[in-house]
Amino acid sequence: MRSRHTDWHNILNCVVLSDTTDTTPDNKLNRSSWKIPTYVQLAEENFNLSEDIDILLAANLFYEILRSGRHTRLRHSVHQETVLCWTLSGTTPVIATK
């Protein structure tokens, strides 16, 4: 596995499955009102579209990729820096369209 944005890389032991989970998110999320800071370089620009999951990370790898940058916004979202990119987490509006 290799980062598209940094020099980080690692050799992974993987289990290849024909189907890991359903597409996510279930519906297209309207992100037009989201204020994603310019410093946030996303690994997946279309994270708001319903698509197949590429990879599920094991907990040990998850903690290995974390960096110190972390920003909490409006009590409802967290931007976490990783060796791969910035990750976004938090609540989303219930209103969504497919």
C-alpha positions in Angstrom: 0.0 0.0 0.0 1.4 3.4 -1.0 0.2 6.9 -0.3 -0.6 9.1 -3.2 0.3 12.2 -1.2 3.3 11.3 0.9 6.3 8.9 0.8 4.7 6.5 3.2 4.3 2.9 2.0 3.9 -0.5 3.7 3.6 -4.1 2.6 0.3 -5.5 3.8 -1.0 -9.0 4.3 -4.5 -9.0 2.9 -7.6 -11.2 2.7 -9.3 -10.7 -0.7 -13.1 -11.0 -0.5 -15.6 -10.9 -3.3 -17.8 -8.7 -1.3 -16.8 -6.8 1.9 -19.8 -4.6 2.4 -22.5 -2.7 0.6 -21.7 0.6 -1.2 -21.2 3.5 1.1 -22.6 6.0 1.7 -26.1 4.5 1.0 -27.1 7.7 -0.8 -25.3 10.6 -2.4 -24.5 13.2 0.3 -24.9 16.9 -0.6 -21.6 18.5 0.5 -22.2 21.9 -1.1 -22.6 23.5 2.3 -19.6 21.7 3.9 -16.7 23.9 4.7 -13.7 21.6 4.0 -10.5 23.6 4.7 -8.1 24.1 1.9 -5.3 22.3 3.8 -7.4 19.1 3.7 -6.1 17.0 0.8 -8.6 14.1 0.5 -7.7 10.6 -0.6 -11.1 10.2 -2.1 -12.5 13.4 -3.7 -15.9 11.7 -4.4 -16.4 10.4 -0.8 -19.9 11.7 -0.9 -21.0 9.4 -3.8 -22.2 5.9 -3.2 -19.4 3.6 -4.3 -17.8 0.2 -3.5 -15.3 0.1 -0.6 -11.7 -0.3 -1.8 -10.1 -1.5 1.4 -10.9 -2.1 5.1 -8.0 -1.3 7.3 -7.2 -3.5 10.4 -7.0 -1.6 13.7 -3.2 -2.1 14.0 -2.7 -0.4 10.6 -5.2 2.3 11.4 -3.1 3.4 14.4 0.1 3.2 12.4 -1.1 5.7 9.7 -2.3 8.4 12.2 -0.3 11.6 12.4 -0.6 14.3 15.0 -2.8 16.8 13.1 -6.4 16.8 14.3 -9.0 19.5 14.1 -12.5 19.4 15.6 -15.0 21.6 13.8 -18.4 22.7 15.0 -18.5 19.8 17.5 -19.8 17.6 14.7 -16.8 16.8 12.6 -13.2 15.8 13.0 -10.4 16.2 10.5 -7.6 13.7 11.2 -4.2 13.8 9.5 -2.8 10.5 8.4 0.2 9.4 6.3 -2.2 8.8 3.4 -4.2 12.1 3.6 -6.7 13.9 5.8 -9.7 11.9 6.9 -13.1 13.4 7.7 -15.6 12.0 10.2 -18.7 13.3 11.8 -22.4 13.6 11.3 -24.1 14.3 8.0 -27.5 15.7 7.2 -30.3 13.1 6.9 -31.4 14.7 3.6 -29.7 12.8 0.8 -30.5 11.8 -2.8 -29.4 8.8 -4.7 
